[in-house]
Amino acid sequence: MDLYDDEQALAWKAIDAGQAPAHSVGLGIGIERLCMAASGIKDISVFQQSAQF
């Protein structure tokens, strides 16, 4: 199993090749995890979409 998905592997290759600065950093967090952190709720299922969507 690879550590990175295809998009992450491309970013890593660009950094490794000097095409993107290594000090560039990105962070992704889903709205569900953000809501969990803000509310203190430990069960992510509370924030999952309803069946109608």
C-alpha positions as CSV (number, residue, x, y, z in Angstrom):
1,M,0.0,0.0,0.0
2,D,1.4,3.4,-1.0
3,L,1.7,6.1,1.6
4,Y,0.3,8.8,-0.7
5,D,-2.6,9.0,-3.1
6,D,-1.9,10.1,-6.8
7,E,-2.3,13.8,-6.1
8,Q,-0.1,13.7,-3.0
9,A,2.5,11.7,-4.9
10,L,2.6,14.4,-7.6
11,A,3.1,17.1,-5.0
12,W,5.9,15.2,-3.3
13,K,7.6,14.6,-6.7
14,A,7.4,18.4,-7.5
15,I,8.9,19.3,-4.1
16,D,11.6,16.7,-4.5
17,A,12.4,18.0,-8.0
18,G,12.7,21.5,-6.7
19,Q,9.6,22.6,-8.7
20,A,7.7,23.6,-5.6
21,P,9.3,25.1,-2.4
22,A,9.6,22.6,0.4
23,H,8.4,25.2,2.9
24,S,5.0,25.2,1.2
25,V,2.6,23.4,3.4
26,G,-1.1,22.6,3.0
27,L,-3.6,21.3,5.5
28,G,-6.9,19.8,4.7
29,I,-9.6,19.2,7.3
30,G,-13.1,18.1,6.6
31,I,-16.0,20.2,7.9
32,E,-17.1,17.2,9.9
33,R,-13.8,17.0,11.8
34,L,-13.9,20.8,12.3
35,C,-17.3,20.5,13.8
36,M,-16.1,17.7,16.0
37,A,-13.2,19.8,17.3
38,A,-15.4,22.9,17.8
39,S,-18.2,21.0,19.7
40,G,-16.2,18.4,21.5
41,I,-18.3,15.6,20.1
42,K,-16.2,12.5,19.6
43,D,-18.5,10.6,17.2
44,I,-18.2,11.7,13.6
45,S,-21.4,10.0,12.5
46,V,-23.3,12.9,14.2
47,F,-22.1,15.1,11.4
48,Q,-22.6,12.9,8.4
49,Q,-25.0,14.0,5.6
50,S,-28.6,12.9,5.8
51,A,-29.9,10.3,3.4
52,Q,-31.7,12.9,1.3
53,F,-28.4,14.3,0.1
